[in-house]
Amino acid sequence: MMAFAHPDDEPHLAGSTIARYAAEGADVIVVIITRGEAGEIAPGVDATPENLGEVREAELRASMKVTGASLEMLEYRDSGMAGTPENEDPRAFVQAPESQVVAELVDLMRKHRPQVEVTFDENGGYGHPDHIFISKTTTIAFKESGNSSFESPGGMEPWSPLKLYYMGFPRSRIKRFVEEYRKMKPDNEISEIDPETLGVPDEMFTTQLEVAQYVPVRREAAAQHRSQGSPFDMFPEAMHEDVFSIDHLILVDPPPAPGLSETDLFEGI
């Protein structure tokens, strides 16, 4: 089970991993918390601010068909980027009571009974408030799902997932993309970004998944999210195959042994 915040989070971060495990016969459940109502609208897309959530949900469902995963959605509103007015909307995900979100995630864990749970790193990749909140609530739910004293709305039997991972982009990968992007488009919107503040320091990762053969699936899944532009789109196919040939995760629970180096999320299960 993978828990993310918005449509298009899943292919950009985890598309190859989702496709790999679905192809290997695992039941892969993707949980998306919002419909991405606060997202931008790419040029030439038949969407409006009023119907963007519906458009993005349809794109998400098309992406799921490409990767072979199943989808669960919760009913929260996209909170937008940090410091924007959308943060204050009472329907926004970041305005939801933490206990309520945790209980809903526990219900999903008890329903689907995953062995492995995956979500964003604690900083949400780049500090998006929804990413940070889903990381925090998923982490709590992972621990509470097996707690017989924790009551969730669905009233299902406790279930203890065995492993919790945070997934992210290595800082070295982010730096390479930023450098190449600046070369290809010197006058760009990310020229002021400090790559040292993005992604996860490379040495923190415990788990590296070989997913080179699934990069085309990841790209096709990402292409379904037509309403959302991506700076990755402008890079040549060879660079995608090179940079995205390995997906990176951090084993959070159980605490990893020093020097752990895994190549499979189900290792040890």
PyRosetta script that sets phi, psi and omega in degrees:
from pyrosetta import init, pose_from_sequence

init()
pose = pose_from_sequence("MMAFAHPDDEPHLAGSTIARYAAEGADVIVVIITRGEAGEIAPGVDATPENLGEVREAELRASMKVTGASLEMLEYRDSGMAGTPENEDPRAFVQAPESQVVAELVDLMRKHRPQVEVTFDENGGYGHPDHIFISKTTTIAFKESGNSSFESPGGMEPWSPLKLYYMGFPRSRIKRFVEEYRKMKPDNEISEIDPETLGVPDEMFTTQLEVAQYVPVRREAAAQHRSQGSPFDMFPEAMHEDVFSIDHLILVDPPPAPGLSETDLFEGI")
pose.set_psi(1, 131.1)
pose.set_omega(1, 179.2)
pose.set_phi(2, -120.8)
pose.set_psi(2, 129.0)
pose.set_omega(2, -177.0)
pose.set_phi(3, -114.6)
pose.set_psi(3, 116.8)
pose.set_omega(3, 179.7)
pose.set_phi(4, -129.4)
pose.set_psi(4, 176.7)
pose.set_omega(4, -170.6)
pose.set_phi(5, -97.7)
pose.set_psi(5, -40.4)
pose.set_omega(5, -169.8)
pose.set_phi(6, -132.1)
pose.set_psi(6, 153.5)
pose.set_omega(6, 165.6)
pose.set_phi(7, -56.5)
pose.set_psi(7, 136.7)
pose.set_omega(7, -177.5)
pose.set_phi(8, 89.7)
pose.set_psi(8, -11.0)
pose.set_omega(8, 170.2)
pose.set_phi(9, -62.0)
pose.set_psi(9, -41.4)
pose.set_omega(9, -168.7)
pose.set_phi(10, -68.6)
pose.set_psi(10, -42.1)
pose.set_omega(10, -179.7)
pose.set_phi(11, -75.6)
pose.set_psi(11, -37.7)
pose.set_omega(11, -176.9)
pose.set_phi(12, -65.2)
pose.set_psi(12, -39.1)
pose.set_omega(12, -178.0)
pose.set_phi(13, -91.5)
pose.set_psi(13, -43.0)
pose.set_omega(13, -166.5)
pose.set_phi(14, -128.6)
pose.set_psi(14, 10.7)
pose.set_omega(14, -173.5)
pose.set_phi(15, -55.8)
pose.set_psi(15, -42.4)
pose.set_omega(15, -178.7)
pose.set_phi(16, -69.8)
pose.set_psi(16, -38.5)
pose.set_omega(16, 178.1)
pose.set_phi(17, -66.0)
pose.set_psi(17, -43.6)
pose.set_omega(17, 177.2)
pose.set_phi(18, -57.9)
pose.set_psi(18, -48.9)
pose.set_omega(18, -178.1)
pose.set_phi(19, -63.1)
pose.set_psi(19, -39.6)
pose.set_omega(19, -179.6)
pose.set_phi(20, -60.8)
pose.set_psi(20, -52.1)
pose.set_omega(20, -174.6)
pose.set_phi(21, -72.2)
pose.set_psi(21, -32.1)
pose.set_omega(21, 174.3)
pose.set_phi(22, -63.6)
pose.set_psi(22, -41.7)
pose.set_omega(22, 179.2)
pose.set_phi(23, -66.8)
pose.set_psi(23, -30.3)
pose.set_omega(23, 179.6)
pose.set_phi(24, -82.3)
pose.set_psi(24, -0.6)
pose.set_omega(24, 174.0)
pose.set_phi(25, 100.0)
pose.set_psi(25, 4.8)
pose.set_omega(25, 177.3)
pose.set_phi(26, -77.4)
pose.set_psi(26, 150.4)
pose.set_omega(26, 169.9)
pose.set_phi(27, -83.3)
pose.set_psi(27, 111.6)
pose.set_omega(27, -177.5)
pose.set_phi(28, -106.6)
pose.set_psi(28, 119.2)
pose.set_omega(28, 178.9)
pose.set_phi(29, -109.0)
pose.set_psi(29, 124.7)
pose.set_omega(29, 175.6)
pose.set_phi(30, -106.6)
pose.set_psi(30, 123.7)
pose.set_omega(30, 177.8)
pose.set_phi(31, -103.5)
pose.set_psi(31, 123.0)
pose.set_omega(31, 177.6)
pose.set_phi(32, -118.3)
pose.set_psi(32, 131.1)
pose.set_omega(32, -169.2)
pose.set_phi(33, -87.9)
pose.set_psi(33, -33.2)
pose.set_omega(33, -177.0)
pose.set_phi(34, -130.1)
pose.set_psi(34, 172.3)
pose.set_omega(34, 176.4)
pose.set_phi(35, -98.7)
pose.set_psi(35, 6.4)
pose.set_omega(35, 175.7)
pose.set_phi(36, 71.1)
pose.set_psi(36, 35.7)
pose.set_omega(36, -175.3)
pose.set_phi(37, -63.2)
pose.set_psi(37, -23.0)
pose.set_omega(37, -177.1)
pose.set_phi(38, -94.3)
pose.set_psi(38, 9.0)
pose.set_omega(38, -179.0)
pose.set_phi(39, -72.9)
pose.set_psi(39, 170.2)
pose.set_omega(39, 175.7)
pose.set_phi(40, -81.5)
pose.set_psi(40, 167.5)
pose.set_omega(40, 177.8)
pose.set_phi(41, -119.1)
pose.set_psi(41, 118.1)
pose.set_omega(41, -177.7)
pose.set_phi(42, -67.7)
pose.set_psi(42, 149.3)
pose.set_omega(42, 177.5)
pose.set_phi(43, -57.6)
pose.set_psi(43, 139.9)
pose.set_omega(43, 176.6)
pose.set_phi(44, 82.1)
pose.set_psi(44, 3.6)
pose.set_omega(44, -179.8)
pose.set_phi(45, -95.6)
pose.set_psi(45, 135.0)
pose.set_omega(45, -178.9)
pose.set_phi(46, -83.4)
pose.set_psi(46, 75.1)
pose.set_omega(46, 178.7)
pose.set_phi(47, -144.8)
pose.set_psi(47, 155.3)
pose.set_omega(47, 178.8)
pose.set_phi(48, -130.0)
pose.set_psi(48, 163.8)
pose.set_omega(48, 176.0)
pose.set_phi(49, -56.8)
pose.set_psi(49, -29.6)
pose.set_omega(49, -177.7)
pose.set_phi(50, -74.2)
pose.set_psi(50, -33.0)
pose.set_omega(50, -176.5)
pose.set_phi(51, -113.1)
pose.set_psi(51, 10.5)
pose.set_omega(51, -174.8)
pose.set_phi(52, -60.2)
pose.set_psi(52, -38.3)
pose.set_omega(52, 178.9)
pose.set_phi(53, -59.4)
pose.set_psi(53, -43.0)
pose.set_omega(53, 178.8)
pose.set_phi(54, -65.6)
pose.set_psi(54, -42.2)
pose.set_omega(54, 179.2)
pose.set_phi(55, -61.8)
pose.set_psi(55, -44.3)
pose.set_omega(55, -176.6)
pose.set_phi(56, -71.1)
pose.set_psi(56, -32.3)
pose.set_omega(56, 175.3)
pose.set_phi(57, -65.0)
pose.set_psi(57, -41.0)
pose.set_omega(57, 177.7)
pose.set_phi(58, -63.2)
pose.set_psi(58, -40.0)
pose.set_omega(58, 177.3)
pose.set_phi(59, -63.5)
pose.set_psi(59, -40.3)
pose.set_omega(59, 179.0)
pose.set_phi(60, -61.3)
pose.set_psi(60, -45.2)
pose.set_omega(60, -179.3)
pose.set_phi(61, -64.8)
pose.set_psi(61, -35.6)
pose.set_omega(61, 175.9)
pose.set_phi(62, -66.3)
pose.set_psi(62, -38.8)
pose.set_omega(62, 178.4)
pose.set_phi(63, -64.2)
pose.set_psi(63, -39.2)
pose.set_omega(63, 178.6)
pose.set_phi(64, -61.7)
pose.set_psi(64, -37.3)
pose.set_omega(64, 178.7)
pose.set_phi(65, -64.2)
pose.set_psi(65, -35.0)
pose.set_omega(65, 179.9)
pose.set_phi(66, -67.6)
pose.set_psi(66, -44.8)
pose.set_omega(66, -175.3)
pose.set_phi(67, -83.7)
pose.set_psi(67, -20.6)
pose.set_omega(67, 179.8)
pose.set_phi(68, 88.3)
pose.set_psi(68, 14.4)
pose.set_omega(68, 179.7)
pose.set_phi(69, -93.2)
pose.set_psi(69, 163.4)
pose.set_omega(69, 172.6)
pose.set_phi(70, -99.0)
pose.set_psi(70, 156.7)
pose.set_omega(70, -173.1)
pose.set_phi(71, -121.7)
pose.set_psi(71, 137.4)
pose.set_omega(71, 167.0)
pose.set_phi(72, -125.2)
pose.set_psi(72, 134.6)
pose.set_omega(72, 179.4)
pose.set_phi(73, -123.5)
pose.set_psi(73, 141.9)
pose.set_omega(73, 172.1)
pose.set_phi(74, -104.2)
pose.set_psi(74, 166.3)
pose.set_omega(74, -167.5)
pose.set_phi(75, -103.0)
pose.set_psi(75, 52.7)
pose.set_omega(75, 177.5)
pose.set_phi(76, -108.2)
pose.set_psi(76, 162.9)
pose.set_omega(76, -179.9)
pose.set_phi(77, -99.6)
pose.set_psi(77, 142.7)
pose.set_omega(77, 174.9)
pose.set_phi(78, -53.9)
pose.set_psi(78, 127.9)
pose.set_omega(78, -178.2)
pose.set_phi(79, -85.3)
pose.set_psi(79, -9.0)
pose.set_omega(79, -178.2)
pose.set_phi(80, 74.2)
pose.set_psi(80, 177.2)
pose.set_omega(80, -179.8)
pose.set_phi(81, -69.4)
pose.set_psi(81, 158.7)
pose.set_omega(81, -178.8)
pose.set_phi(82, -57.3)
pose.set_psi(82, 133.9)
pose.set_omega(82, 176.3)
pose.set_phi(83, 85.3)
pose.set_psi(83, 3.6)
pose.set_omega(83, 179.5)
pose.set_phi(84, -93.8)
pose.set_psi(84, 160.2)
pose.set_omega(84, -179.7)
pose.set_phi(85, -58.0)
pose.set_psi(85, -29.3)
pose.set_omega(85, -179.3)
pose.set_phi(86, -59.6)
pose.set_psi(86, -24.9)
pose.set_omega(86, 179.2)
pose.set_phi(87, -59.3)
pose.set_psi(87, -30.0)
pose.set_omega(87, -173.5)
pose.set_phi(88, -91.6)
pose.set_psi(88, -4.7)
pose.set_omega(88, 178.1)
pose.set_phi(89, -62.4)
pose.set_psi(89, 127.6)
pose.set_omega(89, -178.2)
pose.set_phi(90, -61.1)
pose.set_psi(90, -19.1)
pose.set_omega(90, 177.9)
pose.set_phi(91, -85.9)
pose.set_psi(91, -9.5)
pose.set_omega(91, -175.6)
pose.set_phi(92, -63.2)
pose.set_psi(92, 146.0)
pose.set_omega(92, -179.0)
pose.set_phi(93, -55.9)
pose.set_psi(93, -41.4)
pose.set_omega(93, -177.2)
pose.set_phi(94, -69.9)
pose.set_psi(94, -13.2)
pose.set_omega(94, 176.9)
pose.set_phi(95, -90.1)
pose.set_psi(95, -7.4)
pose.set_omega(95, -177.9)
pose.set_phi(96, -71.9)
pose.set_psi(96, 145.6)
pose.set_omega(96, 174.9)
pose.set_phi(97, -61.7)
pose.set_psi(97, 131.6)
pose.set_omega(97, -179.1)
pose.set_phi(98, -56.0)
pose.set_psi(98, -41.9)
pose.set_omega(98, -177.7)
pose.set_phi(99, -63.1)
pose.set_psi(99, -34.1)
pose.set_omega(99, 179.6)
pose.set_phi(100, -67.5)
pose.set_psi(100, -46.7)
pose.set_omega(100, -179.8)
pose.set_phi(101, -63.2)
pose.set_psi(101, -45.1)
pose.set_omega(101, 179.4)
pose.set_phi(102, -57.7)
pose.set_psi(102, -44.7)
pose.set_omega(102, -179.0)
pose.set_phi(103, -62.0)
pose.set_psi(103, -40.0)
pose.set_omega(103, 178.9)
pose.set_phi(104, -67.0)
pose.set_psi(104, -39.2)
pose.set_omega(104, 178.1)
pose.set_phi(105, -68.7)
pose.set_psi(105, -37.5)
pose.set_omega(105, 175.1)
pose.set_phi(106, -60.2)
pose.set_psi(106, -43.6)
pose.set_omega(106, 177.2)
pose.set_phi(107, -55.6)
pose.set_psi(107, -44.2)
pose.set_omega(107, -179.0)
pose.set_phi(108, -66.8)
pose.set_psi(108, -38.2)
pose.set_omega(108, 177.7)
pose.set_phi(109, -66.1)
pose.set_psi(109, -41.8)
pose.set_omega(109, 179.3)
pose.set_phi(110, -70.1)
pose.set_psi(110, -28.8)
pose.set_omega(110, 178.2)
pose.set_phi(111, -72.0)
pose.set_psi(111, -48.6)
pose.set_omega(111, -172.7)
pose.set_phi(112, -94.3)
pose.set_psi(112, -18.3)
pose.set_omega(112, 175.4)
pose.set_phi(113, 54.1)
pose.set_psi(113, 55.6)
pose.set_omega(113, 179.3)
pose.set_phi(114, -72.6)
pose.set_psi(114, 148.6)
pose.set_omega(114, 171.7)
pose.set_phi(115, -82.8)
pose.set_psi(115, -32.1)
pose.set_omega(115, -175.4)
pose.set_phi(116, -125.2)
pose.set_psi(116, 136.2)
pose.set_omega(116, 176.9)
pose.set_phi(117, -119.8)
pose.set_psi(117, 136.9)
pose.set_omega(117, -178.3)
pose.set_phi(118, -132.4)
pose.set_psi(118, 138.6)
pose.set_omega(118, 173.8)
pose.set_phi(119, -150.9)
pose.set_psi(119, -173.2)
pose.set_omega(119, 178.5)
pose.set_phi(120, -66.8)
pose.set_psi(120, 161.2)
pose.set_omega(120, 167.9)
pose.set_phi(121, -68.2)
pose.set_psi(121, 169.7)
pose.set_omega(121, -171.8)
pose.set_phi(122, -61.4)
pose.set_psi(122, -27.0)
pose.set_omega(122, 178.1)
pose.set_phi(123, -92.2)
pose.set_psi(123, 3.9)
pose.set_omega(123, 178.8)
pose.set_phi(124, 63.0)
pose.set_psi(124, 26.1)
pose.set_omega(124, 178.9)
pose.set_phi(125, 84.9)
pose.set_psi(125, -53.9)
pose.set_omega(125, -178.5)
pose.set_phi(126, -146.1)
pose.set_psi(126, 22.9)
pose.set_omega(126, 173.3)
pose.set_phi(127, 88.6)
pose.set_psi(127, 10.9)
pose.set_omega(127, 178.5)
pose.set_phi(128, -64.0)
pose.set_psi(128, 129.5)
pose.set_omega(128, -176.1)
pose.set_phi(129, -59.4)
pose.set_psi(129, -36.2)
pose.set_omega(129, 178.0)
pose.set_phi(130, -67.0)
pose.set_psi(130, -38.8)
pose.set_omega(130, 179.0)
pose.set_phi(131, -63.5)
pose.set_psi(131, -43.5)
pose.set_omega(131, -179.7)
pose.set_phi(132, -63.7)
pose.set_psi(132, -41.8)
pose.set_omega(132, -176.3)
pose.set_phi(133, -70.3)
pose.set_psi(133, -38.4)
pose.set_omega(133, 179.2)
pose.set_phi(134, -71.1)
pose.set_psi(134, -31.9)
pose.set_omega(134, 174.6)
pose.set_phi(135, -63.1)
pose.set_psi(135, -46.7)
pose.set_omega(135, -177.9)
pose.set_phi(136, -64.6)
pose.set_psi(136, -47.6)
pose.set_omega(136, -176.2)
pose.set_phi(137, -70.9)
pose.set_psi(137, -33.8)
pose.set_omega(137, 176.6)
pose.set_phi(138, -65.9)
pose.set_psi(138, -38.8)
pose.set_omega(138, 178.9)
pose.set_phi(139, -62.5)
pose.set_psi(139, -43.5)
pose.set_omega(139, 178.5)
pose.set_phi(140, -66.5)
pose.set_psi(140, -44.0)
pose.set_omega(140, -178.8)
pose.set_phi(141, -63.3)
pose.set_psi(141, -36.0)
pose.set_omega(141, 177.5)
pose.set_phi(142, -55.6)
pose.set_psi(142, -42.1)
pose.set_omega(142, -178.5)
pose.set_phi(143, -77.2)
pose.set_psi(143, -34.7)
pose.set_omega(143, -176.1)
pose.set_phi(144, -82.2)
pose.set_psi(144, -21.8)
pose.set_omega(144, -175.5)
pose.set_phi(145, -57.9)
pose.set_psi(145, -36.2)
pose.set_omega(145, -179.8)
pose.set_phi(146, -92.0)
pose.set_psi(146, 3.2)
pose.set_omega(146, -178.4)
pose.set_phi(147, -85.3)
pose.set_psi(147, 112.3)
pose.set_omega(147, -176.4)
pose.set_phi(148, -66.1)
pose.set_psi(148, -17.6)
pose.set_omega(148, 179.0)
pose.set_phi(149, -86.1)
pose.set_psi(149, -10.5)
pose.set_omega(149, -178.8)
pose.set_phi(150, -87.5)
pose.set_psi(150, 121.0)
pose.set_omega(150, 179.9)
pose.set_phi(151, -100.0)
pose.set_psi(151, 123.7)
pose.set_omega(151, 176.9)
pose.set_phi(152, -111.5)
pose.set_psi(152, 160.7)
pose.set_omega(152, -173.9)
pose.set_phi(153, -55.9)
pose.set_psi(153, -33.6)
pose.set_omega(153, -176.2)
pose.set_phi(154, -76.1)
pose.set_psi(154, -15.5)
pose.set_omega(154, 178.1)
pose.set_phi(155, 65.1)
pose.set_psi(155, 26.5)
pose.set_omega(155, -177.6)
pose.set_phi(156, -87.1)
pose.set_psi(156, 164.2)
pose.set_omega(156, -179.0)
pose.set_phi(157, -65.8)
pose.set_psi(157, 146.2)
pose.set_omega(157, 178.6)
pose.set_phi(158, -58.6)
pose.set_psi(158, 149.4)
pose.set_omega(158, 176.2)
pose.set_phi(159, -144.5)
pose.set_psi(159, 131.0)
pose.set_omega(159, -178.6)
pose.set_phi(160, -107.5)
pose.set_psi(160, 103.6)
pose.set_omega(160, 170.7)
pose.set_phi(161, -59.1)
pose.set_psi(161, 150.7)
pose.set_omega(161, -172.2)
pose.set_phi(162, -91.7)
pose.set_psi(162, -28.0)
pose.set_omega(162, -176.6)
pose.set_phi(163, -141.2)
pose.set_psi(163, 141.0)
pose.set_omega(163, 175.2)
pose.set_phi(164, -120.8)
pose.set_psi(164, 129.6)
pose.set_omega(164, 178.8)
pose.set_phi(165, -122.7)
pose.set_psi(165, 146.8)
pose.set_omega(165, 164.6)
pose.set_phi(166, -102.8)
pose.set_psi(166, 134.9)
pose.set_omega(166, -179.8)
pose.set_phi(167, -111.9)
pose.set_psi(167, 140.7)
pose.set_omega(167, -179.5)
pose.set_phi(168, -161.4)
pose.set_psi(168, 177.2)
pose.set_omega(168, 176.4)
pose.set_phi(169, -96.0)
pose.set_psi(169, 130.6)
pose.set_omega(169, 174.1)
pose.set_phi(170, -60.7)
pose.set_psi(170, 142.8)
pose.set_omega(170, -178.7)
pose.set_phi(171, -60.0)
pose.set_psi(171, -34.2)
pose.set_omega(171, 179.5)
pose.set_phi(172, -63.2)
pose.set_psi(172, -36.3)
pose.set_omega(172, 178.6)
pose.set_phi(173, -67.8)
pose.set_psi(173, -43.3)
pose.set_omega(173, 178.9)
pose.set_phi(174, -61.2)
pose.set_psi(174, -44.2)
pose.set_omega(174, -179.5)
pose.set_phi(175, -60.5)
pose.set_psi(175, -40.2)
pose.set_omega(175, -179.8)
pose.set_phi(176, -65.6)
pose.set_psi(176, -42.6)
pose.set_omega(176, 179.1)
pose.set_phi(177, -64.1)
pose.set_psi(177, -42.7)
pose.set_omega(177, -179.7)
pose.set_phi(178, -62.8)
pose.set_psi(178, -43.5)
pose.set_omega(178, 179.5)
pose.set_phi(179, -62.6)
pose.set_psi(179, -45.4)
pose.set_omega(179, -179.7)
pose.set_phi(180, -67.6)
pose.set_psi(180, -38.3)
pose.set_omega(180, 179.9)
pose.set_phi(181, -63.2)
pose.set_psi(181, -40.7)
pose.set_omega(181, 179.3)
pose.set_phi(182, -66.7)
pose.set_psi(182, -33.6)
pose.set_omega(182, 176.5)
pose.set_phi(183, -66.5)
pose.set_psi(183, -43.0)
pose.set_omega(183, -176.1)
pose.set_phi(184, -77.3)
pose.set_psi(184, -28.7)
pose.set_omega(184, -175.9)
pose.set_phi(185, -143.2)
pose.set_psi(185, 78.7)
pose.set_omega(185, -175.2)
pose.set_phi(186, -56.9)
pose.set_psi(186, -37.9)
pose.set_omega(186, 178.9)
pose.set_phi(187, -93.5)
pose.set_psi(187, 89.7)
pose.set_omega(187, -171.9)
pose.set_phi(188, -138.2)
pose.set_psi(188, 165.8)
pose.set_omega(188, -174.7)
pose.set_phi(189, -77.2)
pose.set_psi(189, -8.5)
pose.set_omega(189, -179.5)
pose.set_phi(190, -110.3)
pose.set_psi(190, 14.4)
pose.set_omega(190, -176.0)
pose.set_phi(191, -63.0)
pose.set_psi(191, -25.2)
pose.set_omega(191, -178.2)
pose.set_phi(192, -94.3)
pose.set_psi(192, -0.5)
pose.set_omega(192, -178.3)
pose.set_phi(193, -74.9)
pose.set_psi(193, 135.6)
pose.set_omega(193, 174.5)
pose.set_phi(194, -93.8)
pose.set_psi(194, 108.9)
pose.set_omega(194, -177.6)
pose.set_phi(195, -59.3)
pose.set_psi(195, -20.3)
pose.set_omega(195, -179.9)
pose.set_phi(196, -70.7)
pose.set_psi(196, -10.3)
pose.set_omega(196, 179.5)
pose.set_phi(197, -101.5)
pose.set_psi(197, -3.1)
pose.set_omega(197, -175.6)
pose.set_phi(198, -107.9)
pose.set_psi(198, 158.4)
pose.set_omega(198, 176.8)
pose.set_phi(199, 67.0)
pose.set_psi(199, -164.1)
pose.set_omega(199, -175.2)
pose.set_phi(200, -120.8)
pose.set_psi(200, 134.4)
pose.set_omega(200, 175.6)
pose.set_phi(201, -52.2)
pose.set_psi(201, 133.0)
pose.set_omega(201, -172.4)
pose.set_phi(202, -54.0)
pose.set_psi(202, -36.3)
pose.set_omega(202, -174.4)
pose.set_phi(203, -70.5)
pose.set_psi(203, -10.9)
pose.set_omega(203, -179.5)
pose.set_phi(204, -79.4)
pose.set_psi(204, -19.6)
pose.set_omega(204, -175.0)
pose.set_phi(205, -74.2)
pose.set_psi(205, 137.8)
pose.set_omega(205, 178.5)
pose.set_phi(206, -106.5)
pose.set_psi(206, -16.5)
pose.set_omega(206, -167.0)
pose.set_phi(207, -137.1)
pose.set_psi(207, 125.7)
pose.set_omega(207, 178.7)
pose.set_phi(208, -124.8)
pose.set_psi(208, 121.7)
pose.set_omega(208, -176.6)
pose.set_phi(209, -103.9)
pose.set_psi(209, 129.8)
pose.set_omega(209, 176.2)
pose.set_phi(210, -78.6)
pose.set_psi(210, 112.8)
pose.set_omega(210, -174.9)
pose.set_phi(211, -132.6)
pose.set_psi(211, 19.8)
pose.set_omega(211, -173.8)
pose.set_phi(212, -54.2)
pose.set_psi(212, -40.1)
pose.set_omega(212, -175.9)
pose.set_phi(213, -71.8)
pose.set_psi(213, -12.4)
pose.set_omega(213, -178.9)
pose.set_phi(214, -102.2)
pose.set_psi(214, 2.5)
pose.set_omega(214, 178.5)
pose.set_phi(215, -59.8)
pose.set_psi(215, -41.5)
pose.set_omega(215, 176.7)
pose.set_phi(216, -60.9)
pose.set_psi(216, -35.5)
pose.set_omega(216, 177.6)
pose.set_phi(217, -66.0)
pose.set_psi(217, -43.9)
pose.set_omega(217, 177.4)
pose.set_phi(218, -57.0)
pose.set_psi(218, -44.8)
pose.set_omega(218, -178.8)
pose.set_phi(219, -66.6)
pose.set_psi(219, -38.8)
pose.set_omega(219, 178.0)
pose.set_phi(220, -66.6)
pose.set_psi(220, -39.6)
pose.set_omega(220, 177.9)
pose.set_phi(221, -63.9)
pose.set_psi(221, -43.7)
pose.set_omega(221, 179.0)
pose.set_phi(222, -63.2)
pose.set_psi(222, -34.2)
pose.set_omega(222, -178.6)
pose.set_phi(223, -66.7)
pose.set_psi(223, -19.2)
pose.set_omega(223, 178.1)
pose.set_phi(224, -68.7)
pose.set_psi(224, -22.5)
pose.set_omega(224, -178.7)
pose.set_phi(225, -86.9)
pose.set_psi(225, 64.2)
pose.set_omega(225, -171.5)
pose.set_phi(226, -67.4)
pose.set_psi(226, -24.8)
pose.set_omega(226, -178.1)
pose.set_phi(227, -72.2)
pose.set_psi(227, -15.0)
pose.set_omega(227, -175.5)
pose.set_phi(228, -114.5)
pose.set_psi(228, 120.0)
pose.set_omega(228, 175.5)
pose.set_phi(229, -75.0)
pose.set_psi(229, 157.1)
pose.set_omega(229, 177.9)
pose.set_phi(230, -140.1)
pose.set_psi(230, 132.3)
pose.set_omega(230, 176.7)
pose.set_phi(231, -62.9)
pose.set_psi(231, -19.4)
pose.set_omega(231, 178.1)
pose.set_phi(232, -67.1)
pose.set_psi(232, -23.0)
pose.set_omega(232, -172.9)
pose.set_phi(233, -62.1)
pose.set_psi(233, -28.2)
pose.set_omega(233, -173.5)
pose.set_phi(234, -82.5)
pose.set_psi(234, -8.9)
pose.set_omega(234, -177.1)
pose.set_phi(235, -83.3)
pose.set_psi(235, 147.9)
pose.set_omega(235, -178.7)
pose.set_phi(236, -66.0)
pose.set_psi(236, 157.0)
pose.set_omega(236, -177.2)
pose.set_phi(237, -58.0)
pose.set_psi(237, -38.0)
pose.set_omega(237, -178.4)
pose.set_phi(238, -62.1)
pose.set_psi(238, -34.4)
pose.set_omega(238, 179.4)
pose.set_phi(239, -70.9)
pose.set_psi(239, -38.0)
pose.set_omega(239, 175.9)
pose.set_phi(240, -60.0)
pose.set_psi(240, -46.1)
pose.set_omega(240, -177.9)
pose.set_phi(241, -63.4)
pose.set_psi(241, -35.6)
pose.set_omega(241, -179.4)
pose.set_phi(242, -73.5)
pose.set_psi(242, -54.6)
pose.set_omega(242, -172.0)
pose.set_phi(243, -72.7)
pose.set_psi(243, -34.1)
pose.set_omega(243, -175.0)
pose.set_phi(244, -100.6)
pose.set_psi(244, 18.9)
pose.set_omega(244, -178.6)
pose.set_phi(245, -73.1)
pose.set_psi(245, -17.8)
pose.set_omega(245, 178.9)
pose.set_phi(246, -130.2)
pose.set_psi(246, 132.6)
pose.set_omega(246, 172.8)
pose.set_phi(247, -100.3)
pose.set_psi(247, 146.7)
pose.set_omega(247, -171.1)
pose.set_phi(248, -121.3)
pose.set_psi(248, 134.8)
pose.set_omega(248, 179.4)
pose.set_phi(249, -138.8)
pose.set_psi(249, 161.3)
pose.set_omega(249, 176.7)
pose.set_phi(250, -117.3)
pose.set_psi(250, 121.5)
pose.set_omega(250, 173.6)
pose.set_phi(251, -73.8)
pose.set_psi(251, 120.9)
pose.set_omega(251, -177.3)
pose.set_phi(252, -101.4)
pose.set_psi(252, -42.5)
pose.set_omega(252, -176.4)
pose.set_phi(253, -145.2)
pose.set_psi(253, 123.3)
pose.set_omega(253, 2.7)
pose.set_phi(254, -69.8)
pose.set_psi(254, 152.5)
pose.set_omega(254, -179.0)
pose.set_phi(255, -55.0)
pose.set_psi(255, 131.1)
pose.set_omega(255, -175.8)
pose.set_phi(256, -73.2)
pose.set_psi(256, 149.2)
pose.set_omega(256, 173.2)
pose.set_phi(257, -70.0)
pose.set_psi(257, 151.0)
pose.set_omega(257, 178.3)
pose.set_phi(258, -55.1)
pose.set_psi(258, 133.3)
pose.set_omega(258, 177.4)
pose.set_phi(259, 79.0)
pose.set_psi(259, 10.3)
pose.set_omega(259, -179.1)
pose.set_phi(260, -57.6)
pose.set_psi(260, 135.4)
pose.set_omega(260, 176.9)
pose.set_phi(261, -140.2)
pose.set_psi(261, 96.6)
pose.set_omega(261, -177.1)
pose.set_phi(262, -96.7)
pose.set_psi(262, 158.1)
pose.set_omega(262, 175.0)
pose.set_phi(263, -127.4)
pose.set_psi(263, 8.2)
pose.set_omega(263, -176.4)
pose.set_phi(264, -152.8)
pose.set_psi(264, 131.4)
pose.set_omega(264, -179.7)
pose.set_phi(265, -64.9)
pose.set_psi(265, -24.6)
pose.set_omega(265, -179.0)
pose.set_phi(266, -94.7)
pose.set_psi(266, 10.8)
pose.set_omega(266, 179.2)
pose.set_phi(267, -60.2)
pose.set_psi(267, 130.7)
pose.set_omega(267, 178.4)
pose.set_phi(268, 86.2)
pose.set_psi(268, -4.5)
pose.set_omega(268, 179.6)
pose.set_phi(269, -95.7)
pose.dump_pdb("model.pdb")
